[in-house]
Amino acid sequence: MTDLPKPPVAATRPHSFTTHGVTIEDPWAWLRDPGYPTVTDKDVLAYLEEENGFFEKVMEPLKPLSETLFKEMRGRIKEDESSVPQKDGDWLYWSDHEVGGEYPRLWRKPVAGGADQLILDEPALAAGKEYFRVGAITISEDGALMAYSTDDDGSERYTIRFKDLAGGEAIGERIEGAAGKWGDVSIEGTIGNIVFTSTGDAILYGVTDENWRTRTIKLHRLGTDPASDVTVYFEEELGFSVGAELSSDRKWILLTTSDHETSEIRLYPASDPLATPILVSPRKRGREYDVDLHGDTLFIHTNDTDPQFRLVTASLANPGEWAERIAPSPHFYMTGVACFADFFIVEGREDGLDQIELHRYDAAIAPVRLKFPEASYVAGLGDNPEYAVDKLRLSYESMVTPGTVYDYDVATGALETLKVQEIPSGYDGAKYRTERLKIAARDGTEVPVSIVYPKDFPRDGSGKLYLYAYGAYGYAIPPGFSTSRISFLDRGVAFAIAHIRGGDDLGQQWYLDGKLTKRTNTFNDFVDVAKGLIDQGFTHKGGIAIAGRSAGGELMGAVVNSDPELWGVVVADVPFVDVLNTMLDESLPLTPGEWPEWGNPLEDAAAFELIRSYSPYDNVTAQAYPPLFISGGLNDPRVTYWEPAKWAAKLRATKTDDNVLVLKTNMGAGHGGKSGRWESLKESADEMAFMLWQLGAAG
């Protein structure tokens, strides 16, 4: 495909600003509609539509490939997929999909026996909507009522509704503007949930303000006007978000307020959330902690003395007096603790690999670490809603092993396989090989790399490779299974995950070493992993496809500026590329909460200069760039639509090559792209087709 249509050209309009004595010219600033979040500017909309039209023209010849890929990927997904039922009180709960269905349905039936009950019909709720997503679902302790939240435009302003499960009827009242919780929300700053009180007649929920910040938790009593809902907690500190959840024993509501480096928790009786709360410990800058309870003892998971975290305990009577139960370990990164009636579970990672440990409350009894068979894998607690259990639900997968659901017998240590992910079109794991490599970055730090490839993959440098990473917010990319990835592997393309600094793959220090003043380690690690894979014969310059989303899109923008010759094609979804402008604008939804992650360029001249030195938009230069596929969402409150739009416009005007660049803006969706399992899969097929085309691996 050589005769590409002529790409759009965005107009330039003089615009500049001066900060810390530095004047920044930004001739594409006009692409931000001044009326945002409402976007009505005719010039802005016309440009986005023109870019979308160009995208469609470029993709037109690739439609047969995209459709083939979609059929392949869909063929690996069980159409009438159903989850393993899980007991919660008097009921068994599970979800399923109908054949052809975009959205799941939620079911339950009595443990004692009885008919299946459809309690949430997402396909019916989504009918006729371009976008639909459920944010949170919760059921009262007695199983009589359900509250759930939905978003139908991708803006992440959720509406809470209620249902009488005993009678099967919807309750008329609704609450607008609630916070939601889905996808990568916990990575990038907003937390939210719905919590029933133990009396079952009221909920606690987060409120999203005009800047999409969740700083308020309110109490709503069913049958009352939401306008009269009582504020239980309001967070005064800009940049902190609040959320509520139940303790494992469901006796306490844990109200957490936090930013990216500091947290603070209050305990409210689940029976009376208007009672005076118990403050576990006042916030201390840079200290994080989370809490669960066993009786009157608090189990506190904290990084107060070490970035590897430790476990301490305290009494309800003296919650601030902490006694160490499990000391921090240089080899074991403790990621979480969950209490059950007769034991507690510690999750973590050792050398970057997931570990699960079962501890008895009697400290004299040695803990048991669960064993898993593969050298690289993903494992963790599954859905375990009940407090008193003798079996634990676990999940397991690897880059070559489909998702598996186990029950672990606490008494015997036996693992019972409940379900293995079914791949209807067939799957033979013996066709592939997986390794865990370590590649030295330029400062000598060894960066783990998880890689999977066809067993006959050449190691002479002629191969094609898809390299993925995220590298921010302490979020580790797990070396898990992907049915979509098989379409790359079966076309001879290897797939690798670079576990770069900025994530917490090797512990919290790994995260700290990729943020703030050390941010460029993230970009350098990615480039050096790519060069290391070339040195090991996996691929060659120009034979590498790379992709990243959101902050991972920032990574894409940084490395195409620094080392464009390495990449054969780049996909940047909802990319955070206009970093300097965004971090200078405290009116934007996430900016104040992001300052601990990136630095505050408003107040700190050094932070301003550092961000300016790597911000992808600000560092576009007159050089050859690889082919680029860029996406955005008009309703995205996280990475606003104008970031990818401005970046694409500047790249078009500045780059010296003729390589194709496309910008696709979802006009009816937000940060997560299109909703529905098939519609989102179609988007993946388009991106995959573009990458395979540019790699010369479309056959």
N, C-alpha and C positions, 0 to 999 in steps of 0.2 A: 504494500500500500504506500505509494509514493506521492500521489497527487492529493495533498491535504488541502482542505479549504483554507481560505485566508482567516487568520484568527482575529478576534475583536481587539480594538485598541482603546483603552480607557483614557479619557481626557485627563489632562493635568490642570490643576488650579493652584495658584500660589497660596501657600500656607506655611507658616513657620512658628516656632515657639522657642523660648530661651529658658534654660534651666541650668543652674550652677555655672552661669557664664558661657554656656555652650548653646549655640543656635542650631536647631534641627529643622531642616526643610522637609516638608511632607506633602508633596503635590497631589497625593491620592487620598488625603484625609477626608475629602468630600464624600467618599463612599460610605462614611458613617452617617446614617440618617439622623439629623438632629432631634427627630421625634422618637428615637429608639426608646422603649422596645417596640413601638409601633413603627413600621417601615412603610412609608407612603411616598417618599421622594421619587418622582417620576424618573429622574435621571439615574438614580441608584437602581431602581427596579428594572429599567431598560437595559442597563449594563449587565446585571445579573442574568436577565433573560437572554441577552445576546450571547453571553458565555455559555449558558445552558444549551442554546441552539447550536453553538459551535461544538460543544461536547457531543451532542447527538449526531452531528455530521461526522465527526471523527470516529465515533463508535459504530456507525452504521455498517461499514464493511466487516466489523468484528462481531456483529450480531450472531451469525451462525456459531462462532466459537463460544461466545458468551452463553448461548442457549444450550450448547453441548455441555459446557461446564456446569450450568445450572441443573441440567438433567442428571449429570453424574453426581453432583453433591446432594441433590434431592433423593436420588436413588439410594444413598447411604444412610438416609434418615428414616426410621420407622414411622410411617404416617400415623398409625394409631398408637403412638407411644404412650405408655402409662408408667407412672412412678410406683415405687414399692410402697404399699400402704404402711402407715405408721400410727401406732396407738397414741392417743392423747386423751386421758380420762376415759370416758365411756364410749369413745368413738375411734374409728379408724379413718384416717384422712389420706387422700391421694389425688393426683391430678392426671389428666389424660388429654390427648388430642384426638379429634375425629380425623378420619381420612380426608386429606385435602384442607384441613383446618389450619388457619393462621395462628390461632390463639388457643391456650389450654382451657380446660374446664376443671373446677375443683369439686371433689366429691367427698362424701363421708357415709359411713354406715355404722350402726351400733355394734360394739364389740360382742354384745350378748346375742347378736343375730338380728336380722331385719333387712329391709330393702335399702338399696343404694339411694342416696339423696344428693341431687345436684345442688350445690350451695352457691357456686359462682360460675356463671356462664359467660366467659369472656367473649366468645364469638358473637353472642347476641349483643353484648354491650358495645362491641367494636363495629357492629354492622353499619355500613354507610360512612364510616370515618376514614379519612386518609391516614390518620395516625391514632394510635391508641396504646396506652401502657398502664398497667396496674402498678401503683407505687408501694402500697402496703396492704396487708390483710391481717386482721386479728379477730379472735373469737373470744367471747366472754368465758370466764372460768366454768360456768355451768353449761356451756355449750348452746345457750339459747339465742345469743345475738352475735352478729358479725358486723364489723366495720371494715370498710375498704376504701382506698383512694384511687382515683384515675386521672390521667392527663391525656387530653385528646388533641394537643397541637405541638407537643415537644418542648413547651416552655417551662416545664417542671413546676407549674403551679397546679397543685392537685385539688380535686374535689372529693371530700369524704362523704360516703353514703352508708346507710345502715340497712340491715336485713334481719327480720325475725325468722330465725332458722327453725323454730318449732312450728310455725305456721307456714313457712316458705314464702312469706310476703315481704316485699320491699317496704321500708319505712320512709315516709315522705321527706323527712328533714335531711338537709345537706349542709356541709360546711365548705365554703370556697377559700381558696388561697392557702391550702395546707402544704406543708413540706412533704416531700416524698423520699423514698429510699430505694434505689435500684442501681444496677450496673456498676459503674466506677464512681458512684457518688461519694463513697467513703474515702476515695483517694483524694478527691479534689475539693474538699472543704465543706460540703453540706451534709448534715446528718438529720434524719427524721424518722419518725415511726408513729404508730398509733398504739396506745396502751390502754386496755380496759382496767378499771379499778376492780378489786376483788368482789365488790358488791354487784358488779355487772350492769350498773345503771349509768355509768359515766365513762368518758375516755379522756386521756391526755393526748395532746397532739401539738406538733410544731406549726408555727405560722410563718409563712414566707412574706417578708416585707417588700416594699417597692423596689428594693435593690436585690431581691432574691436571697436575702440573708435570713437565716433562721435564728432569731435571737429571743423568741418568745415561745414559751410553752403554756398552753391554755387548758382549762378543764371545761368540758362540755357535758352537761347532764341531759340525757335523752329526754325528749319531749319539751325542751326549752328552746328559746330563740338563741341561735349562735351569737347574736349581737350582745347577749348578756353573759357570754362565757367569761369565766374568771381567769385572770392571768396568774398562773402558779409561779412562774419565774420569768424575769426579763434580764437578759445579759447586757450590761452596760458597756462592756469593753468592745470596741469596734474590732472586727476581725475574728471574734469568737462565735461559734455556732453551738446550738444546744439541741439535745435529743434525749429521749426517754426510752427506757426498756425495763422489763421485769427482771429481778434476780431469778436464779435457777429454781429456787423454792417458791417463787411467786408471792412472797410475803412483802417484798419491798419494790418500790419503783426507784430505779437508778437514774437520776437526772444528771447528765454529763454536759459540761460546757468546755469547749476546747478549741485550739487552733492547731497548727501543724507541729507544735513543739511543747505545748503546755495543756494540762487538763485539770479539771476540778469536778468532784462528784458530791452530790447531795442525795441522801436517802429519805424517801417519803413512805410512810406506811401505805401499802397497796389498798388498804381499806379506807384510808383517809388522806388523800393527797393534799388537803389544805392544812394538815397538821404542820407544826414547826419541824422543818427538816433537820436531819443530822448531817452536818458538813464533815466529810471524811477527813479532809486536810486542805487548808487554803492553797490556792494556786501558787506555784513557784516557777518562775520563768525557766523553761527548758526541762521541767520535770513532767513526765507523763505517768499516769496510773489508771488502771481500771480495776473494778471490784466485783466480786461475787460473794455470796454468803453461805455459811453452813451453821445453822443455829444462830448463836449470838456472836459468831466469829466471822470477821471480815477476812477474805483472802484477796490480797492486793498485789497485783502484777505491776511492777514499776521499774523505771530506769533511773531511779534517784541516785544510785551509786555507781552504775555501770551501764553503758549502752547495750549490753547483752541482756539486760533486765534481770530481776530477781523476784522471788515470791516472799512476801512478808504477811504476817497476820496481825490482827488487832481486834479488840473487843468493841462491841457496840457502845459500851459505856465510855470507852476511851479510844475513839477511832483514830486519833492522831498519834498514838503510841505504838510504833511498829516494831515487831520482833521478826527476825529473819527466819524463814522456814526453809527456803532453798536459795543458796548463795548463787551469785552470777558465775557463769563458767566461760572461759575464753573460747571454748569449743562449741558450746551449745547456746544458741540464740533462742531465748524463751519468747514465744509470740503470743501466748494466751493461756488462761487457766479457766476451767469450768468445774463448778461444784455439783456433785450428785449426793444422794442421801448417804451412801456408804463409802464413797471414794471421791477423789477429784482427779481431773485429767489435766496434764500439762502438755501443751503443744509447742513445738519449736522446730528449729532446723540445725543440723550439724553438718558442717561443710556444705551448706546450701541445700541439703536434702531433708525432707519433712520427717519429723519424729513425733510419736505419740507415746506418752508415758502415763501409766495408771498408778496413782499414789493412794495409799490408805491414810486415813486421818491419824492413825497410830504411826508416828514417825519411826518407830522401831521396826516396822515392816518395810522391807526393801521394795522400791518401786519396780514395776514391770514395764519394759520397753517393748512395744510391738515390733515384730520383724516383718519386713517386706522383701520380696525376692529379687527385685531388679536393682541395677546400679544407679539408675536415675528414674525418678518417679514422682508422683504427687499423691499425698495421702492426708486425710484429716477427718475430723468428726463430721458426720452427716447431720441429719435432722434428729435431734434427741430432745423432744419437748418435755418429757416427764422427768421428775426429780429422783424418784425411787425406781431404779431399773437394775436388772441383772444381765442385760445385754446392751451393747452400744452399737449404734448405727455408724458405719464408717464408709468413706468413699476412697477409691483408689484408681489410678490410671498412670500411664506413661506415654512416651512419644510413640510407642508401638503397641501398647495394650489399651484396648477400649475401656471406657469407664465401667467400673465394677462397684457394686454396692454389697457390703458385708454386714453381718451382725457378728459382733465379737462377744463371746461368752466370758463374762468377767471372772467366773469361778474356775473355768477349765482352760481359758486362753484359746479356745477353738474359734476359728474363723468360718462362718457359714456364708457361702456365696448366695445372695438373694437375687442378684440380677447382673448380667453382663450386657453392656450396650450392644444392641442388635444392629447389624449393618445389612439391610435386606439385599443389596446388590452383591454382597460377598466381600470378605476381607481375609487376606492371608498375611499375617504378621511376619512370616518367614521371608517374605519378599524384601524386607527392609532391615536395615541395621541402624543402631543408635549408639552414640558415644557421648561421654562427658569429657570435654577437653579443658585444658587450661592454657591460655595464651597471655604472654607477658605484654602489658601495656608499656608505654614509653618511659614511665617512671619505675618500672620493674614490678609493679603490682600484677599478680596473676589473676586474670579474669576468667571465670568459668564460662564455658560455652556448651550448650546442649545441642546436639546435631542428629538428624535422622536423614537417611538417604537410601536409594535403591541398592540392593546388595551388589549389583554389578556397576555401581557408580565409579567412574574413572577417577584416579587420584594423580593424574598427570597434568593437572592445571587446565584441562579443556572443559571441565564441567561448569554448569550453571548453578547458582545458589541463591536462595532467598534468605536474607538475614533480617531478623526482627528484634526490636528492643523497645523498652519504655524509658526506664532510667530516671524516675522522679518520684517524689512523695513517699519514698520508702516502700514502693509497691514492687514486689517480686513477680516476674513473669514465670509462671510454673511450667515445667517441662511436661505438659499434659498431652492428651490425645486430641486430634482434630480430624474429623471426616473430610472436611474441605481440603485439608492439606494434601490428601492422597492424590488429588488431581495434579498437584505439582510433582509429587514423587513419581507418579506413573508416566510423567512426561520427561523424566530424567533430571528433574531439578531437586537438589538437596535443600533442606530447610534447617536453619540454625537460629537459636535464641542466644543473644549475647547478654549475659547476666551482669550488666555494667553497673558501675557505681552510680548512686542516685536511687536505686532500688535497695531493698534490705535483704537481698538474696543471701548474703553472707553475714547478716547481722546489722544492727542499727548503725554501727560505725561505717559500714559500707554505704548506707544511706547518707550519713553526715558527710562523707567524703565526696559526695556528688551534689551538694547544695551550697547555696550562698557563695562564699568566696572560692569554693572548690568546684563550682558548677562545671567548669570546662573539663574536669576529669571525665564526666559522663560522655562528652563528645569525643574526647581523645580515646577513651576505652573502645568506643564503637568502631572508630577508624582503625585502631590498632588490632582489634579482633578481625576485621575484614582483611587487613594486610597479613595477619597470621594465618588465616584460612587460605589465602593465596600462597603463602610460603609452604604450607602443608599439602599443597596440590589439590585442594578442594575446588578451586576456581581461579579466575584471572581478573585483571582489571577490566572493567566494563562488562563482566559476566555476573554481576551481583545485582539482584533486585533487593531493594530495601523498603521498609514500610514502618509507619508509626502513627499513632492516633493521639490527639490532644497534646499533652506534654511530650509524648513520643513524636508528634509532628514537629515540635520545636527542635527535637533532636535531628529529624530529617532536614529541616531548614539549615541547621548549623553545619551539618556534615556535607551538604551539597555546596555550601559556600566554601568550606575549607578544602575539600578533596573531591571535586566533581568528577574527576577522571576515573575514580574507582567504581562508580555506579552505572549499571546498565539501564536502570529505570527506578523511579522513586514514587511511592504512594504516600501522601500526607493527608490523613483524614482529620477534619476539624482541627487544623494545626495551630498551636499556640506560637505564632511567629512574630506578632507585633508586640514583643515583650516589653520594650521600653515604654511605648505609649500606654499600654495597659497598666503597667505598674506605676505610672505617673498619675493615673486617673482613679482617685479613691471613690468616685461615684459608681464605678462598675461593680457588678455583683460580688466578685470574688477577691478584688484587689486587696483590701485591708487584711484579709485572712491569708493572702499569699505572701505578704512581706516577710514572714519568718522563713519562707521557702526560697525566695529569690533575692530578698533585700528590699529596702525602702529607698528608691531613688529620689523621692521627694525631699527627704531629710538628710540623706547620706550621699555626699558627692562621690565617694569611692564606689558605692553600690551603683550609682548612676553610670559611672564610667565602665564598670565591669559589665553591666547589662548591655550598655551601648556597644561593647566590644564583641558580644556574641549574638545579640538579638537578630534573628535571621532576616527580618525585613530591613533592618538598618544596615545590614552588611552584604546585601546583594551588590555584586560588582560586574563590570563588563568582562565576562569570561564565558566560556562554553559550559552549559549546564546539561545534565542528562535529561531524558524525557521525564515529564512530571505529570502526575495525576493528583489533583488537589480537590478536596471536597469541603463543604461547609453546610451549615444549617441556618436558615433565616431566623428561626425561633430559638437558637442556641444561646442560653444565658451564661455559659461557661467560657467557650471560645466564641466570641461574637462574630457574626457572619463577615464583618468587614476585615477581619484579620486575614483569612485566606484570600478574600477578594483583593485587598491592597497588595498582598504579596504576589499574587498572580499578575496583577497589573504592572508592578515594578519589574518583575522578572521579564515579562514580555518586552518592556521598554528598554531593558538594560542588557540582557544576555546576547552573546555574539553568535550563537548557533542557530540552526534551523530545526532542532529537535522539537517534537510536539509537546505542547503544554496544554492541559485541559483543566478547567475549573467547573465543577458541578456543585450548585447550591440547591439543597433540598428546600423548596419553598414552603413546605408544610411540615417540617420536622425540626428537631433540635440536635443536641449533642450526640445522641445515640444513633442518628440516621433513621431510616425507615423502620417502622415497627412491624410485627408479624414475622413468623419464621421464614416464610417463602419470599416475602418482599425484601427482607434484609439479605436473604441468600442471593437474590438477583443482583443486589448491589455488590456483594462479594464476587459474583461471577463476572461482572463488568470490570472490576479492578483486576481480577485474576487474568482475564482476557487481555487487558492492556499490558500487564506485566509480561505475560508469555509472548505476546506479539513483539514487544521491545527486546526481549531476551533471545528472540529467534527460536523459541521452544514451543510454538503453538501447535506443532504437528502431533 
